[in-house]
Amino acid sequence: MTMIDGFRPSLAHGVPPAEAGTIFASTVSGRSSMPPKEGRQLLFGRNRDDMHVCLGEDDTLISRHQGTLVHEDGVWCVRNEGKLPLRLPRSRRLFKGDEPAALPDGYTALFIHGSGGREHLLEIFVVGDDSPPPPPLTDEVTKSPSVWRLTTAERTVLVALAQRFLHQEAYPQPLSWRQIAEQLAELEPDRNWSSKKVEHIVVKVRGRLAGAGVPGLTKDEVGEPVGNALNIHLIDELLQTATLVPPDLALLEPRSSR
């Protein structure tokens, strides 16, 4: 797959045709895949020369061999081999010595906390069994697109808004307008970020998606008290459609570290 703005496309957007049970693993440094067979192993960690996928190459908190994806009893599992815990969906933590965690078919994001507050991402995709294609629905109402189009500014603001969700925190909440503006002002001091500017961008995207038929994005639908409901519904839609994916968190890193 080709690179986009210096980053590989997310595995959340799909993988090339492959045998059922094939596993794909991807980081900012590279990508690897392996068909299923009992006992096969795919290694990831800091030591590029000895790993199938390099993770955290420039971060000495990451172990040279941080973890292993292993095919056992017909399923792929992840095993932690390093000093730091691996964070799986729903903030489950996998420590060295724990039983390997089984990986479901489809997409899984795995994080490891490194030095200086950095979060290293390993994307995993396990190809499921083939199923017959759905019948054509020529006369049905057109559904929303699988991925919503966003401008660069919109994507940056929405990633900031949804960053706790993208990091798979246990009980995530959207950031406030002020928190987003302050974070983006540090990253892009020439853009004159403000709370009002951030709010305007998010409200504009909510309105556009609501107009396209996405439910739960207007006050009339949700009712009072609104709280964070509108933004949570917006984030849910963007995550469900893979419009926002964990690799987008790179937009919140200083440009020198991208």
C-alpha contacts under 8 A as a table, 3 or more apart, distances in Angstrom:
res1	aa1	res2	aa2	distance
1	M	8	R	7.13
1	M	9	P	7.18
2	T	8	R	6.43
2	T	9	P	7.28
3	M	6	G	5.71
3	M	7	F	5.24
3	M	8	R	4.48
3	M	9	P	6.53
4	I	7	F	5.12
4	I	8	R	5.88
4	I	9	P	6.51
7	F	28	V	6.38
8	R	28	V	6.86
9	P	13	H	7.30
10	S	13	H	5.71
10	S	14	G	7.66
10	S	123	E	7.67
10	S	245	V	6.97
10	S	247	P	6.60
11	L	14	G	5.26
11	L	15	V	6.17
11	L	24	F	7.98
11	L	26	S	7.43
11	L	107	Y	6.98
11	L	123	E	6.56
11	L	124	I	7.07
11	L	125	F	6.43
12	A	107	Y	5.81
12	A	125	F	7.66
12	A	242	A	6.35
12	A	245	V	6.94
13	H	242	A	6.64
15	V	24	F	7.85
15	V	125	F	7.75
18	A	22	T	6.44
18	A	127	V	7.08
19	E	22	T	5.70
19	E	35	P	6.76
19	E	127	V	7.17
20	A	36	P	7.91
20	A	126	V	7.96
20	A	127	V	5.11
20	A	128	G	5.19
20	A	129	D	5.05
20	A	130	D	6.89
21	G	35	P	6.45
21	G	36	P	5.31
21	G	75	V	7.63
21	G	105	D	7.94
21	G	126	V	5.97
21	G	127	V	5.12
21	G	128	G	5.98
21	G	129	D	7.36
22	T	33	S	6.96
22	T	34	M	5.60
22	T	35	P	4.09
22	T	36	P	5.34
22	T	126	V	5.80
22	T	127	V	5.40
23	I	33	S	5.45
23	I	34	M	5.43
23	I	35	P	6.36
23	I	36	P	7.36
23	I	76	W	7.68
23	I	124	I	7.08
23	I	125	F	5.74
23	I	126	V	4.50
23	I	127	V	6.42
24	F	31	R	7.31
24	F	32	S	5.83
24	F	33	S	4.23
24	F	34	M	6.70
24	F	124	I	5.61
24	F	125	F	5.09
24	F	126	V	6.41
25	A	31	R	5.66
25	A	32	S	5.42
25	A	33	S	6.19
25	A	53	V	7.13
25	A	122	L	6.80
25	A	123	E	5.60
25	A	124	I	4.60
25	A	125	F	6.61
26	S	29	S	7.77
26	S	30	G	5.85
26	S	31	R	4.21
26	S	32	S	6.50
26	S	53	V	6.92
26	S	122	L	5.81
26	S	123	E	5.10
26	S	124	I	6.57
27	T	30	G	5.42
27	T	31	R	6.33
27	T	53	V	7.13
27	T	54	C	7.07
27	T	55	L	6.36
27	T	121	L	6.26
27	T	122	L	5.20
27	T	123	E	6.45
28	V	55	L	7.83
28	V	121	L	7.96
29	S	53	V	7.53
29	S	54	C	5.96
29	S	55	L	6.92
30	G	53	V	6.05
30	G	54	C	6.59
31	R	53	V	6.09
32	S	52	H	6.39
32	S	53	V	6.27
34	M	42	L	7.43
36	P	40	R	7.20
36	P	71	H	6.64
36	P	74	G	7.85
37	K	40	R	5.70
37	K	71	H	6.40
37	K	74	G	7.73
38	E	71	H	5.36
38	E	72	E	5.55
38	E	73	D	6.78
38	E	74	G	6.75
39	G	70	V	6.38
39	G	71	H	5.30
39	G	72	E	5.91
40	R	70	V	5.72
40	R	71	H	5.42
41	Q	68	T	6.42
41	Q	69	L	5.56
41	Q	70	V	4.42
41	Q	71	H	6.57
42	L	51	M	7.82
42	L	52	H	6.00
42	L	53	V	7.86
42	L	68	T	5.72
42	L	69	L	4.97
42	L	70	V	6.41
43	L	51	M	5.13
43	L	52	H	5.24
43	L	53	V	6.51
43	L	65	H	7.11
43	L	66	Q	7.97
43	L	67	G	6.16
43	L	68	T	4.61
43	L	69	L	6.32
44	F	51	M	5.22
44	F	52	H	5.96
44	F	53	V	4.79
44	F	54	C	5.68
44	F	55	L	6.25
44	F	65	H	6.09
44	F	66	Q	5.95
44	F	67	G	5.48
44	F	68	T	6.19
45	G	48	R	7.29
45	G	51	M	6.26
45	G	53	V	6.89
45	G	54	C	5.32
45	G	55	L	4.83
45	G	56	G	6.94
45	G	57	E	7.60
45	G	62	I	6.96
45	G	63	S	6.02
45	G	64	R	5.02
45	G	65	H	4.39
45	G	66	Q	4.43
45	G	67	G	6.47
46	R	51	M	7.78
46	R	54	C	5.59
46	R	55	L	5.18
46	R	56	G	5.32
46	R	57	E	4.48
46	R	58	D	7.54
46	R	59	D	7.60
46	R	60	T	7.87
46	R	62	I	6.12
46	R	63	S	5.89
46	R	64	R	4.29
46	R	65	H	6.42
46	R	66	Q	7.17
47	N	50	D	5.78
47	N	51	M	6.16
47	N	54	C	6.59
47	N	57	E	6.68
47	N	64	R	4.67
47	N	65	H	6.74
48	R	51	M	5.40
48	R	52	H	7.67
48	R	53	V	7.14
48	R	54	C	4.99
48	R	55	L	7.99
48	R	57	E	6.98
51	M	54	C	6.05
51	M	65	H	7.24
54	C	57	E	6.35
55	L	62	I	7.76
55	L	120	H	7.06
55	L	121	L	7.78
55	L	122	L	7.33
56	G	59	D	5.20
56	G	60	T	7.84
56	G	62	I	6.05
56	G	114	G	7.93
56	G	120	H	6.33
57	E	60	T	7.78
57	E	62	I	7.88
59	D	62	I	5.81
59	D	114	G	6.72
59	D	115	S	6.56
60	T	63	S	7.06
60	T	115	S	7.75
61	L	84	L	7.76
61	L	114	G	5.69
61	L	115	S	6.16
62	I	66	Q	6.61
62	I	82	G	7.41
62	I	83	K	7.78
62	I	84	L	7.22
62	I	114	G	6.48
63	S	66	Q	4.77
63	S	82	G	5.21
63	S	83	K	6.63
63	S	84	L	7.84
64	R	82	G	7.84
65	H	81	E	6.36
65	H	82	G	6.39
66	Q	80	N	6.27
66	Q	81	E	5.05
66	Q	82	G	4.34
66	Q	83	K	7.66
67	G	78	V	7.03
67	G	79	R	5.54
67	G	80	N	4.45
67	G	81	E	4.67
67	G	82	G	6.43
68	T	78	V	5.71
68	T	79	R	5.15
68	T	80	N	6.58
68	T	81	E	7.03
69	L	76	W	6.54
69	L	77	C	5.57
69	L	78	V	4.55
69	L	79	R	6.39
70	V	76	W	5.54
70	V	77	C	5.34
70	V	78	V	6.36
70	V	79	R	7.53
71	H	74	G	6.46
71	H	75	V	5.50
71	H	76	W	4.36
71	H	77	C	6.28
72	E	75	V	5.52
72	E	76	W	6.27
72	E	77	C	7.13
75	V	102	A	6.87
75	V	103	L	7.28
76	W	102	A	6.05
76	W	103	L	5.68
76	W	104	P	7.99
76	W	126	V	7.88
77	C	100	P	5.71
77	C	101	A	5.20
77	C	102	A	4.18
77	C	103	L	5.32
78	V	100	P	5.33
78	V	101	A	5.29
78	V	102	A	6.53
78	V	103	L	7.07
79	R	94	L	7.80
79	R	96	K	7.54
79	R	98	D	7.62
79	R	99	E	7.21
79	R	100	P	4.55
79	R	101	A	6.67
80	N	85	P	7.18
80	N	86	L	6.82
80	N	94	L	6.53
80	N	95	F	5.93
80	N	96	K	4.87
80	N	97	G	7.28
80	N	98	D	7.52
80	N	100	P	7.46
81	E	96	K	5.45
81	E	97	G	7.79
82	G	85	P	7.43
82	G	96	K	6.17
83	K	95	F	7.83
83	K	96	K	6.75
84	L	95	F	7.02
84	L	96	K	7.80
84	L	112	I	7.27
84	L	113	H	7.69
85	P	93	R	5.97
85	P	94	L	5.34
85	P	95	F	4.62
85	P	96	K	7.02
85	P	112	I	6.74
86	L	93	R	5.56
86	L	94	L	5.04
86	L	95	F	6.60
86	L	110	L	6.77
86	L	111	F	6.01
86	L	112	I	5.16
87	R	91	S	5.78
87	R	92	R	5.71
87	R	93	R	4.62
87	R	94	L	6.39
87	R	110	L	5.68
87	R	111	F	5.04
87	R	112	I	6.04
88	L	91	S	5.71
88	L	92	R	5.09
88	L	93	R	6.10
88	L	94	L	7.39
88	L	108	T	7.90
88	L	109	A	6.78
88	L	110	L	5.04
88	L	111	F	6.75
88	L	168	Q	7.73
89	P	92	R	6.13
89	P	108	T	7.38
89	P	109	A	6.89
89	P	110	L	7.16
89	P	168	Q	5.73
90	R	168	Q	5.78
90	R	169	E	6.43
90	R	170	A	5.31
91	S	168	Q	5.86
91	S	169	E	5.42
91	S	170	A	5.22
94	L	98	D	6.43
94	L	101	A	7.69
95	F	98	D	5.54
103	L	108	T	7.52
103	L	126	V	7.69
104	P	107	Y	7.75
104	P	108	T	7.71
104	P	126	V	7.03
105	D	125	F	7.03
105	D	126	V	4.79
105	D	127	V	5.95
105	D	128	G	5.22
106	G	124	I	7.99
106	G	125	F	5.08
106	G	126	V	5.01
106	G	127	V	6.04
106	G	128	G	6.66
107	Y	123	E	7.41
107	Y	124	I	5.80
107	Y	125	F	4.47
107	Y	126	V	6.75
108	T	123	E	6.09
108	T	124	I	5.11
108	T	125	F	6.24
109	A	121	L	6.93
109	A	122	L	6.07
109	A	123	E	4.74
109	A	124	I	6.21
109	A	246	P	7.24
110	L	121	L	5.80
110	L	122	L	5.10
110	L	123	E	6.23
110	L	124	I	7.69
111	F	119	E	6.32
111	F	120	H	5.52
111	F	121	L	4.68
111	F	122	L	6.27
111	F	167	H	7.63
112	I	119	E	5.76
112	I	120	H	5.24
112	I	121	L	6.72
113	H	117	G	6.85
113	H	118	R	6.01
113	H	119	E	4.73
113	H	120	H	6.37
114	G	117	G	6.21
114	G	118	R	5.03
114	G	119	E	5.85
114	G	120	H	6.80
115	S	118	R	5.72
121	L	246	P	7.54
121	L	247	P	7.32
137	L	140	E	5.34
144	S	212	A	6.85
144	S	213	G	7.35
144	S	214	V	7.71
145	P	148	W	6.20
146	S	241	T	5.37
146	S	242	A	7.62
146	S	243	T	7.86
147	V	238	L	7.89
147	V	241	T	5.44
147	V	242	A	6.24
147	V	243	T	4.87
148	W	238	L	7.55
148	W	241	T	7.62
148	W	243	T	5.75
149	R	243	T	7.78
150	L	153	A	7.98
150	L	154	E	5.74
150	L	155	R	5.80
151	T	154	E	5.09
151	T	155	R	6.11
152	T	155	R	5.17
152	T	156	T	6.15
153	A	156	T	5.17
153	A	157	V	6.24
154	E	157	V	5.27
154	E	158	L	6.03
154	E	201	I	6.29
154	E	202	V	7.37
154	E	205	V	7.68
155	R	158	L	5.12
155	R	159	V	5.96
155	R	244	L	7.84
156	T	159	V	5.26
156	T	160	A	6.32
156	T	251	L	6.26
156	T	252	L	7.48
157	V	160	A	5.13
157	V	161	L	6.16
157	V	180	I	7.19
157	V	198	V	6.62
157	V	201	I	7.50
157	V	202	V	7.45
158	L	161	L	4.81
158	L	162	A	6.01
158	L	202	V	7.04
159	V	162	A	5.10
159	V	163	Q	5.53
159	V	166	L	7.98
159	V	244	L	7.02
159	V	248	D	6.71
159	V	249	L	6.49
159	V	251	L	7.66
159	V	252	L	7.81
160	A	163	Q	5.20
160	A	175	L	7.22
160	A	180	I	5.95
160	A	249	L	7.97
160	A	252	L	7.07
161	L	174	P	5.27
161	L	175	L	5.07
161	L	176	S	7.42
161	L	180	I	6.58
162	A	165	F	5.34
162	A	166	L	6.29
162	A	173	Q	7.77
162	A	174	P	5.56
162	A	175	L	7.11
162	A	235	I	6.26
163	Q	166	L	4.94
163	Q	167	H	6.05
163	Q	174	P	7.63
163	Q	175	L	7.94
163	Q	249	L	6.96
164	R	167	H	5.08
164	R	168	Q	6.38
164	R	169	E	5.75
164	R	172	P	5.28
164	R	173	Q	6.64
164	R	174	P	7.02
165	F	168	Q	5.06
165	F	169	E	6.13
165	F	172	P	5.50
165	F	173	Q	7.35
165	F	174	P	7.88
166	L	169	E	7.83
166	L	245	V	6.84
166	L	246	P	5.30
166	L	249	L	7.50
167	H	246	P	7.09
168	Q	172	P	7.57
169	E	172	P	5.49
173	Q	228	N	7.79
173	Q	232	I	7.50
174	P	228	N	7.22
174	P	231	N	6.91
174	P	232	I	6.84
175	L	179	Q	6.06
175	L	180	I	6.36
176	S	179	Q	5.17
176	S	180	I	6.27
177	W	180	I	5.25
177	W	181	A	6.12
177	W	195	S	4.86
177	W	196	K	7.49
177	W	198	V	6.08
177	W	199	E	6.12
178	R	181	A	5.11
178	R	182	E	6.11
178	R	194	S	7.34
178	R	195	S	5.04
179	Q	182	E	5.25
179	Q	183	Q	6.19
180	I	183	Q	5.17
180	I	184	L	6.11
180	I	195	S	7.47
180	I	198	V	7.22
181	A	184	L	5.26
181	A	185	A	5.90
181	A	193	W	5.42
181	A	194	S	5.07
181	A	195	S	5.39
181	A	198	V	6.47
182	E	185	A	5.10
182	E	186	E	6.47
182	E	193	W	7.59
182	E	194	S	7.60
183	Q	186	E	5.41
183	Q	187	L	6.60
184	L	187	L	4.95
184	L	188	E	5.77
184	L	189	P	7.58
184	L	193	W	6.59
184	L	252	L	7.66
185	A	188	E	5.15
185	A	189	P	4.78
185	A	190	D	7.80
185	A	191	R	7.22
185	A	192	N	6.85
185	A	193	W	5.49
185	A	194	S	7.90
186	E	189	P	5.71
187	L	252	L	7.24
187	L	253	E	7.50
187	L	254	P	5.92
187	L	255	R	7.70
188	E	191	R	5.69
188	E	192	N	7.97
189	P	192	N	6.40
189	P	193	W	7.63
193	W	197	K	6.35
193	W	198	V	7.17
194	S	197	K	5.18
194	S	198	V	6.29
195	S	198	V	5.20
195	S	199	E	6.12
196	K	199	E	5.06
196	K	200	H	6.04
197	K	200	H	5.15
197	K	201	I	6.38
198	V	201	I	5.31
198	V	202	V	6.41
199	E	202	V	5.27
199	E	203	V	6.01
200	H	203	V	5.24
200	H	204	K	6.04
201	I	204	K	5.17
201	I	205	V	6.40
202	V	205	V	5.22
202	V	206	R	6.18
203	V	206	R	5.03
203	V	207	G	6.11
204	K	207	G	5.15
204	K	208	R	6.24
205	V	208	R	5.06
205	V	209	L	6.22
206	R	209	L	5.31
206	R	210	A	5.96
206	R	217	L	5.99
206	R	218	T	7.90
206	R	234	L	6.61
207	G	210	A	5.03
207	G	211	G	6.03
207	G	217	L	7.37
207	G	218	T	7.79
208	R	211	G	5.17
208	R	212	A	6.47
209	L	212	A	4.98
209	L	213	G	6.55
209	L	214	V	5.62
209	L	217	L	7.84
210	A	213	G	5.20
210	A	214	V	4.84
210	A	215	P	6.36
210	A	216	G	7.81
210	A	217	L	5.79
210	A	218	T	7.21
211	G	214	V	7.29
214	V	217	L	7.06
214	V	237	E	7.88
215	P	218	T	7.89
215	P	221	E	7.71
216	G	221	E	5.81
216	G	222	V	6.08
216	G	230	L	6.50
216	G	233	H	6.06
216	G	234	L	7.92
217	L	221	E	7.26
217	L	222	V	7.60
217	L	230	L	5.07
217	L	231	N	7.59
217	L	233	H	6.46
217	L	234	L	6.53
218	T	221	E	5.48
218	T	222	V	6.48
218	T	230	L	6.69
219	K	222	V	5.14
219	K	223	G	5.49
219	K	224	E	7.46
219	K	226	V	6.76
219	K	230	L	7.50
220	D	223	G	5.54
222	V	226	V	6.56
222	V	229	A	7.40
222	V	230	L	7.57
223	G	226	V	6.17
226	V	229	A	5.72
226	V	230	L	7.03
227	G	230	L	7.65
228	N	231	N	5.55
228	N	232	I	6.04
229	A	232	I	5.07
229	A	233	H	6.07
230	L	233	H	5.23
230	L	234	L	6.19
231	N	234	L	4.88
231	N	235	I	6.06
232	I	235	I	5.07
232	I	236	D	6.09
233	H	236	D	5.03
233	H	237	E	6.30
234	L	237	E	5.23
234	L	238	L	6.32
235	I	238	L	5.07
235	I	239	L	6.09
236	D	239	L	5.21
236	D	240	Q	5.91
237	E	240	Q	5.12
237	E	241	T	6.15
238	L	241	T	5.43
238	L	242	A	6.10
238	L	243	T	4.96
238	L	244	L	5.55
239	L	242	A	4.92
239	L	243	T	6.11
239	L	244	L	5.42
239	L	245	V	6.73
240	Q	243	T	7.69
241	T	244	L	7.77
242	A	245	V	5.72
244	L	248	D	6.60
245	V	248	D	5.65
245	V	249	L	7.89
246	P	249	L	5.74
247	P	250	A	5.97
248	D	251	L	5.76
249	L	252	L	5.57
249	L	253	E	7.32
250	A	253	E	5.25
250	A	258	R	6.69
253	E	257	S	6.57
253	E	258	R	6.52
254	P	257	S	5.60
254	P	258	R	6.75
255	R	258	R	5.28
